[in-house]
Each structure stands twice: as structure tokens, then as C-alpha cells.
Amino acid sequence: MSMQQKLKASLSVLLAAAMLTPALAVMPESEPSVYAADTVVVNTGKEYQTIDGFGGMNHPEWMGSDLTDAQRQKAFGNGEDELGLTILRIFVNPDSNQWNKAVPTAKFAAQHGAKVFASPWEPPSNLAESDSNGGKLHLPKSNYTAYAQHLNNFGTYMKNQGVDLYAISVQNEPDYASEWTRWSTDETTDFLANYADKITSTRVMSPESFQYAPETASWVADGGKKYYTKILNNQKAFANCDLFGTHFYGTQRAWMDFPALESCGKPIWMTEVYVPNSSSDADTWPEALDVAENIHNGMTVGNMSAYVWWYIRRSYGPMKENGNISKRGYMMAQYSKFVRPGDVRIDATEQPTQNVFVSAYKNDADQVTIVAVNKTTSEYNQSFSMGSGESISGVTRYRSSGSENLAKSEISFNGTGFAAQLPAQSVSTFVVDLGSANTDPDENGWYFHDEFEADTCSWEGRGAAGVMTSGRTNYAGKEALLVQDRTAAWNGATKALNAKAFVPGKEYSFSANVSYFDGDLTDTFYLKLQYTDANGDTQYDSIATAKGVQGKWVQLANTNYTIPAGAKDMQIYVETADTTNNFYIDEAIGAVAGTVIPGAGAIDVPETLIPGDINLDGVIDGFDLAAAKRGLAAGGFDNVFSAKVADVNKSTVFDAEDVQELSSFLLKKTTAFTDQTPPEPEKKAYTMQEYTDMISKMVVEKEPDASHNEQAGVQYGTVKSGSYYSTTCKRNKPYNILLPANYSSSKKYPVLYCMHGYWENQDRMIIKGNGTMYTRQIIGNAIAAGDAEDMIVVFPYIYSSATQDSCSAMDDANNAAYDNFINDLVVDLMPHIESTYSVKTGRDNTAITGFSMGGRESLLIGMKRSDLFGYVGAICPAPGVTGAFKWNSDEEAPHLLFITAGSNDTVVYSNPENYHNNFTKNGVPHIWHYVSGGYHGDNSIHAHMYNFVRAIFKTES
């Protein structure tokens, strides 16, 4: 191994160690022996990327020898104890006289159906020049045409040798090039845009960056994801680039997500890595488990279509020097042998418990492959369920652990689910054969019939809700599905539809019966469809609506509902209009169009209820008095509406006093009934100190990693852009807005204003950060868990100058433009938001926070306009706010002051603590939130947002 390769290995280990350190700090001293894992729910209707395959590199020039025929068979065969690789990466030798060395293994792989692609390390020597910027060589632009011809010639040569090359990349690791050729991101983009169209013998792959690092990573001067961003932003370069390639050295899980690239319509391949190092023997256990986890992260987080190991036969590779498969190789084989080219990754519960990772894939043969990686030191039993409703006809497991290699066994199953042991530190691959029982209607014309007798029938809680079977009530049988722990009206119950049975564009009949016991006398229920449209956007469509009555069953039914054409990821769900009480579902059925499904039917709910109109005929007369007397004698009424209006004095009890009042009213002794409504329990408003004390008990230093992830069953808010006319700036100004899931103009929401820092704009706090901004996920998860209120979050562009559009320097004049945002906010932005969106007003319903300069503005605005903002936050606030740092009374003060600071902030340093000390000196209650390791950026912002959204809009006890 060269010194450069040793450095690469060292960097990979150091970065891996840096990722692990925080996790180790919060791990318990010992893991529990049994985990309470969530059921892994697999949904075949929700698709992600198509898989192109798994593979490795062959480079005889580097190794000194080629693979033998036996080793080639071991690598590319898929029989017993073979790796099943379907991709081969080969070297483009700069000397065309050496190209023949790549042929034997490439030809074998191609003949066995593998895709072969090629990567150049450097151009022919006559085209290159020495490099003064860190690379061994550099290709001058004057030789781009010749270099394109060189790559094209290699593709033609391989084709003439019987290998139809799948693709050729522009350059191997142009950002890590002390031993090969360095290219800047502008240079590779230029080459793709203006010269890559001359490569006609094969597809063109992007440059393969050494590390899939965010553009803002401190060590990325001109590399990492910058290569891909510049290609995406250049129309010609993007058109000439057929697929994207990257390497994963030192690439942590959070960096693997790249939404802009994942949504561009072209595949992304991970084309080189070794995990976790190149110094250990590949049979070292449980170290080899890192390979399976890395593949999992690449597939599920990065949406990679291919995963290619650095070298096939190597002491640290999938095949040992003796030609045997290593433990690392078996980790790869758990994927490569069963997840084949053309398979599609589908939705599955990704982390049913801590340090267990699950992904799922489907093929065209009615099979689903599920790979479960258990990195814990405990064995446990894991349940799996086909949430999309398919019946299971067989399950075969292949398992590798410390003592097993692809051990095969058959697993028992029942209907749409199965359960299996996941041994400690193991990988299990389940090949699930699907039957067709749920794709054809039965003799009643029903595709599914969910009776909920000791079975949730693949229904799940939606949002914060949970589901379970219950015998408290039922429409038929002995049990119904209880939907509980709801924190919002949309938190109901959902069931994935099998797309083979329920075809978009066609009509079907749906029915579900619902009932409830708590809350108001009546409640409105909806049966709806959630689906993804052709643009990839989530849509919601109403199937049926019904008015329910407390204690009664009502039917939601539509005999001829048309599923929207082009719909994917289809789920039916039941929710309420406004309430969050528990409710029950029974006898849920999907059937052939036109089928009249038996059920509770509709309830005749009077449009208006008139106190005293006991017979519900719309007038109060002697018949009502007679009915009241009969009801009093009988101890009540069978009709719930009669019972409601009989309590004419609203005391909540029907008694002789109500009969007497009704009699007096009819005799015209009185003209109105008395109002004996019990008083509302008195609500107490917290003082600033009380509120601060309450919130301080909830604050955590750092947000959990899970708060960044989009959880199954949770709906997240929608980010939209807008603009308003600023009279302060005399121009239109932009903003972003995060509307909560299921935003409705019929409901009013509190508002949080969230501000960016110096030189930044409205995208910073929601779309673009140092890395991935998880604001949307953090807020959505908090709302779904019931820890935060449904809220609207506004992300304004705060630079407010009438003479220039953007910041031009860091000086007093530009500082004043930022400070001027207080006028822009109050005079123009807030009125615009309040007139455009459905918002609650008043300081109890309005919060403000900001980062850096935005933190300074938040404190400034909070000090001056506490009449408008009841909650004030500041993240790593910049200096500049001066004054008494106190308010005269609780009535004038905001409810909450929340300051976040990072220990590693090298921009504002200890300035946030100066604010903290001033507030302390002046006796102002506040939260001082200090983040160890927090820098002037994303990790401090995420920690603050996690806490702040949980702390606002809760001022009444």
C-alpha cells in the first residue's frame, strides 16, 4: 500500500471514530437482554430507487496479478458459497498498450450478466502536465478533446473484445489526487458540458469524489458534493452525464442524503469504499458488521442504486487472497445474492429498535427481500408485516453471524406476517414469496375484510396515534380497532392498499364503521386516501364523510370511489374533523365497485338542536312537555338528541327542574330558559419565572439523532416560498414558510418567525445549512409526538435596506440594515402572513428566534416588541443589543427567553454568555442552553429548534 493509500485509510478510520464518539457517550453501560422492537412494516406500494447491483474493483496493474477463473466464478457466480456480484469496476490504463490487462475478468463478468464500468486515474502522459495545487497531474483544457477521445477509444476497445462497457467515469477521486490527476469542480463541469458528448462508445459517469461530503465541510476546499451540485446547475453538463458516481471514504450516514441529486432522475452509484479500514483482516468479527451497516445506509439514506467495494480479492476485501469469501464478503453477499439488478427498494420500518437496520426490496416475481442488520449484543424476536396487504406463501432466511455464513432455513408465517429471531451481531436476509390471495375479490366481491378479532389487520397509527384491538365495543364479532393517543385530528389509523388489487384510475367500494365514547355529542369522521402523485407530491382525497354520535356506530361508505390515476403509495385512513378523542373502527372492507357493503349506515343528525324541542320536530309545544314528563318518569331518553335538548337549563343533568322550566316557558311565564352551565375550570396564566422554571425541566442539551429522521406514519409540513411588498425596503422581499401537515384554512395556527444570520437568506434555517437542515423533520416529529403545537413557521429574508438588496460588507451600515428588520417585520411581513394564512394572533400565539445576526435581531425585537412576541429565542446571537435587559412587569415581559450557545463557537465566541450574564444580573428569568461541542452553525441550531418548538405556545396551565 502506498503512503497515499495509508493516509486514505487513516482518514477513513479517524472520521469513523469521530462519528462513533458521540454515540458512545450516550450508550447505556449494558444493553437490555430483550428489546421492545416495533413491527417492521413493509409497503410494496411505496417505491424508491431501482437497484443496479453490487460489485467490486479488479485492477491487475495495481495487484500484480489477475483473478483466476475460480475466483471469477466465486465473485460473479450466484450458486452456493458464491458472492453473486453483478458489477465490475475496471481501470482505464493511461497507456492503451496495457488495455488488454482489463479484458479477461471483464469478459468473464460480462458473460455472467454483470455490468462493467471503468474509471481513469490519469490521462496519457503526453496529455498531462504537472500540478501545482496538490495533485500529481493536471489536464490542461487544451487537451480535453484528446482526453475525451482517449476515454471513447477505451470503450470501443472493450466492445471489440466482447465487453459492452456500461459506463466510463471522468476521473477517479479528482479531489484526492496527490498520486493521480486533480480536477477542480469547475473543470469537470466544463469537460462534461463541452466535451463529454464526444464519448459515444458508452455512457458517461460523473467524476467519482473521494468523499460524499457536504459542500460546507471544513476540509472540502473544492470537492465532495460540489462536483455534483455544479453539474446539476449546468444544463449541458447534466445532459451529458448519464449517472453519478461517488466514494464513501469517511462518509457518515447523515451526509449520504442528497435530495437534489436523488430527485434528478439519474442513478447514483457508490463506486468505491472499504469498511471500516484496510488494516484489519476481513474475517475480524464483529468488525465486519460495519460493511452491512454501510451498505444499508447507502441504500436507505443515500438512495444509491449500486454499491461497489474497492477491491474484490484482498486481505481486507470480500474475497481473501486464498480465494475464500471473507466475513466482510458474507456481509455483502447478504445483499448481493438476493437483491438483484432491476429490484426496487421499497418502504420498510428502517430502525425498529436502536442499532437494528432494515431495508426491503421487491422484484417482478412476487418476491420481497428484507435485510435486517442487528448490531446489538442481544438476540431478540422481530415481527414483520406486509403493510400493503399481500399474503405470504413462503419465507426463506439466509443468516450470517459470528458462527454462521449464509445459513439457510425456512421460516413459518401467518397471513401477511412472520416473526424471526435476530441473533446478536448478525445479518438476516428474508426472501419472502407473496401469494395472490389478496389481489382477487372473494365471493362477496371483497378484496379485504378487516374484522379486528385479535388482529390489527395491518392497520397502523397515523402520526402520534397508536392502534390495538379492544373488546370494549364492537360493531360485529367481539372486538374492534381502538385508535388512541391522538394529539391532532389527523392522527387516526391507516392501512396501505395493495396496488395489484386497487388499480389507480379504477372504481372501488370502501366501507368502515366508526364509534366513540368521549367528547362532544357529535363528531365528524372521514375516510380518505393518501397517495403520491406523478410529481412525487403527497396528496389527500376524500372517500366518505359521516356524522357520528357519541356511543353509536356510523358507517363511512362509498360504493363508487375512483382512485386517482397515477397514484402510488396508496393508504386509506380514518380521521376526525377537529377532535383528538379515542375512537373505534370495525368491519373495514374494500370491494368491487358498486358493491353495497353492510354496515351501521348513516345517523340522522338534526341540523339544529333547539332546547326544549324533545320530539325534534322543530317547534316547542305541549307534545314536548309530555315527552319530558315521560322521560323523567322513565329515567331518561333513548334518543341522545332528545336527552340533549331536554336539559333546557344546561346543568348537564335532566331533572324535574328542567320539566318545570319547560312548563313555565310554554305557559309564557318566562321567555327564556335559565343558563346553569357549569363554569369552566379556572385557567392560570404562568408568570415569566413560573414558565421558565417549567420549561427548564424539559430542556435537553442535544437533540436525539432520531429527531432528524422521517418516521413511518408521520406526516411532515410543507415548505413553500412566497413574497410580500416591503414599504420599508420599497421592493418585494422573499420568505419561506413551513405549513404544518394537513394545514387547513378552517383552523388557526400559532406562528414562529425564524431568522437567518449575516450574509445568509431565507433558505438558511430550513433548506440550506452547513450540512443537511433538519428543521422540518425536527418540528414535524415534535408535533406528531404531541410535544409541540401545530404551528406555522416563517423564514424571512431579514436584510432590510431601501438602497441595496443584499449585504455588501460587515460594517455599521449593513448592521443597521439588519436591525431595520424590526420595522419590516411589524409593518409589512406580519400583516401579510396574517392576511394570507390562517393564523392566531397576539403574543400568546407568536414567537421569534434566530441564528447569529438573526439571534441579535430576535433579542432586539423581543426587547422592544414584547407586546407582539410572547416567546423569544436566540441561537449563538451576535453582539450589539444593548439596554436594561429587563421589563417592568410580567405583563410587559415575554413569557420565555431562550438563549442557546455552543462551546466551539469561533465566530461570536462568548458573546451569548454576555447576554446570559446581563439577564442574570438584572433578574430576568431565562433559559441558558449550552451545547457542548456546538459550533456556530447547524448542530447548535438543531439543538435549539428541538427544544424551542417544545417550549412555545403553552402559557396556560
DAFENJO-V773245 format. One line per field, one symbol per residue. psi: psi as a letter, one per 20 degrees, with the letter a starting at -180 (. if undefined). A space follows every 10 residues. Layout:
BEGIN
psi = ???
END
This chain:
BEGIN
psi = prhghhgggg gggghghhhh ghghhjqqhq qqhpqnqqpo ppoiioqcqp phaqarqpmh hghiqrqrgh hgghgirkap lqhkqjpppr pnpioiijhh higghggggg hjjqpprqpq hqrqhiirrq pjkiqgrqoq hijgghghhg ghhgggghhi jjonpgrprg ppmijmkijb ppprhhghgg gghihhiioi irqpqrqoqh pmqqhiphin gmbcihghgh ghjogggghi ohrpqrqjpj orghihpmhh hhjijqqppo ipqqpirjhq qiipqjhhhh gggggggggh gikqiqopqg pgoqhjahpr hjjqprhhhh ghhhghhhor piqpprpqoh nhrpkppprq qqajklqppp ppoojrjqqr ppqqpnijiq qpiqpppppp ahjqolppqp pqrodjrrqq pnqpmrpppo ooppajhjiq qaiijphqoo iknkpikjqq qpciqqqqqq jhrqhqbirr oporkpiqhi ncqqpqqoih gnpqirqrpq qqpqrrhqbr hqqpqqprpp rpahjjqpqp ppgqqqoqpp iqqqpoqoim ppppqjqrlp pqqprrghrj qqrqqqmppp rqpipopqai aqpopqhqpo pimhjkjiqo ahhhgghghh hghijaqhph hghgihmhjk iippahhggg hgghghjkhq iqqqokppqq pppppqrhgg gggghhiipq gqqqhhiiqo qpipqqrppq qrrqpohgil rpqrrqpopr pkppiiqqqr pppoqaaqia aihgihgpbh cppkgggggg hgghijiqqp qpppnroipn qiiqhrpirn ahghghhghi hhgggghggg hgghihrnqq rqhhjpqqrr pdhhgghggg ghghlihhoi ppqpolqqri prailrqhrh hhqrhppopp qqhkojgicj ghhggghggg hjkoprpoop opipambghh gggghggghi iqklip.
END
